[in-house]
Amino acid sequence: WDASGRYFMVAANASNKVAAVDAKDGKLAGLTEVGKIPHPGRGANFVHPEFGPVWSTGHLGDAVVSLISTASDDPKFAKYKANNWKVVQELKMPGAGNL
């Protein structure tokens, strides 16, 4: 889930994508291309100082953590809307997988 609890984030491992499903209307909100085999776990949410609200996940087949900008109804995050459901940063890791 994203930080707002509105969007369910799920890894589409075979296609190396992360889907965001709007739990309010049941529709696909975004489909984001990420590194190889995104981790199917819950990820982590935080407010990035440059990109606003993000959801992050590691990858089972790639040594990166992807930060995906998430949507927010909070007016203070409106300036980040153009980045919603896009990878805004990849953090290089020493190896693939998650703890």
C-alpha positions in Angstrom: 0.0 0.0 0.0 1.1 3.6 -0.5 1.2 5.9 2.5 -2.3 7.2 1.9 -3.8 3.7 2.0 -5.7 4.4 -1.2 -3.4 2.7 -3.7 -2.4 -1.0 -3.5 1.1 -1.5 -4.9 1.8 -4.9 -6.4 4.8 -6.4 -8.2 4.2 -7.8 -11.7 7.4 -9.9 -11.5 7.2 -11.5 -14.9 7.0 -8.2 -16.7 9.3 -6.2 -14.4 6.6 -3.7 -13.5 4.8 -2.4 -10.4 1.1 -1.9 -10.6 -0.8 0.7 -8.6 -4.5 -0.1 -8.1 -6.9 2.6 -6.8 -8.7 0.8 -4.0 -11.4 3.6 -4.1 -12.6 2.9 -7.6 -10.9 -0.5 -8.3 -9.1 0.8 -11.4 -5.5 0.6 -12.4 -3.9 4.0 -11.5 -0.4 3.3 -12.8 1.9 0.7 -14.2 5.6 1.5 -13.7 8.5 -0.1 -15.4 11.2 -1.0 -12.8 14.3 -3.2 -12.5 14.4 -6.9 -13.0 12.0 -8.9 -10.8 10.6 -6.4 -8.3 10.2 -7.7 -4.8 6.7 -9.0 -4.1 6.7 -7.7 -0.5 5.1 -4.6 0.9 7.9 -2.0 0.2 8.3 1.1 2.2 6.7 4.6 2.1 8.3 7.9 2.9 8.4 11.5 1.8 11.5 12.2 -0.3 12.9 15.7 0.1 13.0 16.2 -3.7 10.2 14.0 -5.0 7.5 14.0 -2.3 5.6 10.9 -1.4 7.3 7.7 -2.7 6.9 4.0 -2.4 10.2 2.0 -2.5 11.0 -1.6 -3.3 14.1 -3.8 -3.9 14.4 -6.3 -6.7 15.1 -10.0 -6.6 17.0 -9.9 -9.9 18.6 -6.4 -9.8 20.9 -4.6 -7.4 18.7 -1.5 -7.0 16.0 -0.1 -4.8 13.4 1.8 -7.0 11.6 4.9 -5.6 8.2 5.4 -7.3 6.4 8.7 -6.9 2.9 8.1 -5.5 -0.3 10.1 -5.8 -1.6 12.2 -3.0 -4.8 14.2 -2.3 -2.9 16.4 0.1 -2.5 19.9 -1.6 1.0 20.3 -0.2 2.1 17.4 -2.5 0.4 18.8 -5.7 3.7 20.0 -7.1 4.8 16.3 -7.5 1.9 15.2 -9.6 3.8 15.1 -12.9 6.0 12.3 -11.4 3.2 10.1 -10.1 3.7 6.4 -10.9 7.2 7.0 -12.3 10.6 5.8 -11.0 12.1 9.0 -9.7 15.3 7.5 -8.3 17.2 4.2 -8.2 19.5 3.5 -5.4 22.4 1.2 -6.2 22.8 -1.7 -3.8 25.8 -4.1 -3.3 23.6 -7.0 -4.4 20.1 -8.1 -5.5 17.4 -9.2 -3.2 15.8 -8.0 0.1 16.4 -8.8 3.7 
